[in-house]
Amino acid sequence: MPLVPTVLIVDDAPTNLAVLQAILAPEGFRILKAENGPSAREVLAHEDADLILLDVMMPGESGFETCARLKSNPSTADIPVIFLSALDDVKNKVTGLKIGGVDYVAKPVHPEEVLARVRVHLRIRETSRLLARQHQERIEELRSAQQAILVRPEDCAAAAFAVYYRPLEETGGDFYDVLQIDSSVFGYFVADISGHGVSAAFLTSAIKALLRQYAGPLYSPEDTMRGVDSVMRQMLGEEQFLTACYARLNRRSRRLAVVSAGHPPLILVSESGDSQVLDMDSDPLGTFSSAVLQHRDLRVYRNDRIFLYSDGLIEASPGASRRVGVQSLTEACVRHRGKPLAEAVTSIARELKPETETVEDDLLLLATEVTE
């Protein structure tokens, strides 16, 4: 059985309340009544309404004031409000619409007009709700798909990595991947696609496929990045780009190769707590026909920790330089050096960006440890 729509009628005149109830109740609407704005809010604190018929001229608090208060409350903000008033001049109508009303009906009311307008706005609201649900379902499906392609530490235990990932939206623009190239060689990749949401999320599956195509023994780390770049230039929209850092670790020889494409610098922390920031000047991917990429090869040692991350984690206070954010992250990596890797990664991220704090970008921190 379809749900019965509920209409809240707010009017200080008992006669008007009775007339409107007589118009709507026989048509199958459930009626709630209130004599003024405060009592309307009290009703809505305990009852759900699908639409509000609101008188404008009421003693104490006008209908315009009541509407403004309802629209400022998240729990009642989306309930459509139709104003009822003998003041049917353009100025009052415009005031009502600007303050959040969806319609304005002149008094004395005509039953057919009231019914028609109530039905129209209830249908509009139901359509909006349906579209919102469908959109949310699609976003949830996309979020699940995006999460499914993100490798977990338990999926590749030999890679000895830990990750903290907190997307700003249901689907994030940050992406990471970990690849086992052979028994002792692993690739660690972190990227930030400009923008967020659906368009950025769709690209993550393409990047993952490209990494697997270009990350094998036949390709150097720079070849891998240029392979991703060549395809991304065809896929990214205008003014879109991709920053990335790719680290290939040979655990047997303890050699680390790092390629940067406009991304924040990789951080290396030794067992003793010494730190090194691999700051490399390079171009993002997907922008230039021949991107300038920077490459570093270095020796690593047992129990060294390697940190890759996105820029959301180093966003410092307004006016502070990016270098300050990198320095704060580096110090946190050193400070939590004595903790197990997974615990350290979470502690570092939450120290810099507490979960109670509002952030403006995705947060991603990936770390690995030289264990052989």
Residue pairs with C-beta under 8 A, 6 or more apart in sequence:
4 28
4 29
4 30
5 28
5 29
5 30
5 50
5 51
5 122
6 29
6 30
6 31
6 32
6 47
6 48
6 49
6 50
6 51
7 24
7 29
7 30
7 31
7 32
7 49
7 50
7 51
7 52
7 53
7 118
8 32
8 33
8 34
8 40
8 43
8 44
8 47
8 49
8 51
8 52
8 53
8 79
9 16
9 17
9 20
9 21
9 24
9 31
9 32
9 33
9 34
9 52
9 53
10 33
10 34
10 35
10 36
10 37
10 39
10 40
10 52
10 53
10 54
10 55
10 58
10 63
10 66
11 17
11 20
11 35
11 53
11 55
11 58
11 84
12 35
12 36
12 55
12 58
12 59
13 55
14 35
16 55
16 84
16 107
17 33
17 35
19 109
20 31
20 53
20 84
20 109
20 114
21 31
21 33
23 109
23 111
23 114
23 115
24 31
24 114
24 115
24 118
25 31
27 115
29 118
32 43
32 47
32 49
33 43
34 40
34 42
34 43
36 58
36 59
36 60
36 61
36 66
37 58
37 60
37 61
37 62
37 63
37 65
37 66
37 69
38 61
40 52
40 54
40 66
40 70
41 66
41 69
41 70
41 73
41 76
43 49
44 70
44 75
44 76
44 79
49 79
50 79
50 122
50 125
51 79
51 80
51 81
51 82
51 118
51 121
51 122
51 125
52 70
52 79
52 80
52 81
52 82
53 82
53 84
53 114
53 118
54 63
54 66
54 67
54 81
54 82
54 83
54 84
54 101
55 63
55 83
55 84
55 85
56 62
56 63
56 64
56 83
56 84
56 85
56 87
56 92
56 96
57 63
57 85
57 86
57 87
58 66
63 83
63 84
63 85
63 96
64 95
64 96
64 99
67 81
67 83
67 96
67 99
67 100
67 101
68 99
68 100
70 76
70 77
70 79
70 81
70 100
71 77
71 99
71 100
78 125
80 102
80 103
80 121
80 122
80 124
80 125
81 100
81 101
81 102
82 101
82 102
82 103
82 104
82 105
82 117
82 118
82 121
83 96
83 101
83 103
83 104
83 105
84 105
84 107
84 109
85 92
85 96
85 104
85 105
85 106
85 107
86 106
86 107
86 108
88 104
88 106
88 107
92 104
93 104
96 104
97 104
102 121
102 124
103 117
103 121
105 113
105 114
105 117
139 170
139 171
139 198
140 170
142 170
142 171
142 198
142 201
142 202
143 170
143 171
143 201
145 205
146 171
146 172
146 201
146 204
146 205
149 204
149 205
149 208
150 165
150 175
150 176
150 177
151 177
151 178
153 159
153 161
153 162
153 163
153 342
156 178
156 180
156 186
158 180
158 183
158 186
159 178
159 180
159 186
159 188
159 368
160 341
160 368
160 369
160 371
161 178
161 188
161 341
161 366
161 367
161 368
162 341
162 342
162 344
162 345
162 346
162 366
162 367
162 368
163 176
163 345
163 364
163 365
163 366
163 367
164 345
164 346
164 348
164 349
164 363
164 364
164 365
164 366
165 172
165 174
165 176
165 362
165 363
165 364
166 349
166 353
166 355
166 359
166 362
166 363
166 364
167 174
167 196
167 362
167 363
168 196
168 312
168 359
168 360
168 361
168 362
168 363
169 196
169 197
171 196
171 197
171 198
171 200
171 201
172 196
172 200
172 201
172 362
172 364
173 192
173 193
173 194
173 195
173 196
173 197
173 200
173 201
173 362
174 190
174 191
174 192
174 193
174 310
174 312
174 362
174 363
174 364
175 190
175 191
175 192
175 193
175 204
175 207
175 208
176 188
176 189
176 190
176 191
176 308
176 364
176 366
177 187
177 188
177 189
177 207
177 208
177 211
178 186
178 187
178 188
178 189
178 366
179 186
179 187
179 189
179 211
179 212
179 215
180 186
181 187
181 215
181 216
181 217
181 248
182 217
184 250
184 251
184 252
184 253
184 372
185 217
185 248
185 249
185 250
185 251
185 252
186 248
186 249
186 251
186 368
187 211
187 215
187 221
187 224
187 246
187 247
187 248
187 249
188 246
188 247
188 248
188 249
188 306
188 308
188 366
188 368
189 211
189 244
189 245
189 246
189 247
189 308
190 244
190 245
190 263
190 308
190 309
190 310
190 364
190 366
191 207
191 242
191 243
191 244
191 245
191 263
191 310
192 242
192 243
192 244
192 263
192 310
192 311
192 362
192 364
193 200
193 203
193 204
193 240
193 242
194 200
194 239
194 240
194 241
194 242
195 240
196 362
199 237
199 240
203 232
203 235
203 236
203 242
206 231
206 232
206 235
207 228
207 232
207 242
210 227
210 228
210 231
210 232
211 224
211 228
213 227
214 223
214 224
214 227
214 228
215 224
219 227
220 257
221 246
221 247
221 248
221 257
221 258
221 259
221 295
222 259
222 293
222 295
224 246
224 248
224 259
225 244
225 246
225 259
225 261
225 285
225 293
226 291
226 293
228 242
228 244
228 285
229 261
229 285
229 286
229 291
232 242
232 285
232 286
233 285
233 286
233 287
233 289
235 286
236 242
236 286
240 286
241 262
241 284
241 285
241 286
241 287
242 261
242 284
242 285
242 286
243 261
243 262
243 263
243 264
243 284
243 285
243 311
244 260
244 261
244 262
244 263
244 284
244 285
245 258
245 259
245 260
245 261
245 263
245 264
245 265
245 266
245 308
246 258
246 259
247 256
247 257
247 258
247 266
247 306
247 308
248 256
248 257
248 258
249 255
249 256
249 300
249 306
249 368
249 370
250 256
251 370
251 371
251 372
252 372
254 299
254 300
254 301
254 302
254 370
254 372
255 297
255 298
255 299
255 300
256 268
256 297
256 298
256 299
256 300
256 306
257 295
257 296
257 297
258 266
258 278
258 280
258 295
258 296
258 297
258 298
259 293
259 294
259 295
260 266
260 278
260 280
260 282
260 293
260 294
261 282
261 283
261 284
261 285
261 291
261 293
262 282
262 283
262 284
262 285
263 282
263 284
264 309
264 310
264 311
264 314
264 322
264 326
265 277
265 278
265 279
265 280
265 326
266 277
266 278
266 306
266 307
266 308
267 275
267 276
267 277
267 278
267 306
267 307
267 309
267 326
267 329
267 330
267 333
268 275
268 276
268 277
268 278
268 298
268 300
268 304
268 305
268 306
268 307
269 275
269 276
269 304
269 305
269 307
269 330
269 333
269 334
269 337
270 301
270 303
270 304
271 301
271 302
271 303
271 304
271 337
273 334
273 337
275 330
275 333
275 334
277 326
277 330
278 296
278 298
279 326
280 294
280 295
280 296
281 292
281 294
282 291
282 292
282 293
282 294
283 291
283 292
283 293
284 291
285 291
300 306
300 370
301 370
302 370
302 371
302 372
303 369
303 370
303 371
304 369
304 370
305 333
305 337
305 341
305 344
305 367
305 368
305 369
305 370
306 367
306 368
306 369
306 370
307 329
307 333
307 365
307 366
307 367
308 365
308 366
308 367
309 329
309 364
309 365
309 366
310 361
310 362
310 363
310 364
311 322
311 325
311 361
312 353
312 359
312 360
312 361
312 362
312 363
312 364
313 325
313 329
313 349
313 352
313 353
313 363
313 364
313 365
314 322
314 325
314 326
314 328
314 329
314 352
315 325
315 359
315 360
315 361
316 322
316 324
316 325
316 328
328 352
329 348
329 352
332 348
332 351
332 352
333 344
333 348
333 367
336 343
336 344
336 347
336 348
336 351
337 344
339 347
341 367
341 368
341 369
344 367
345 365
345 366
345 367
348 365
349 363
349 365
353 359
353 363
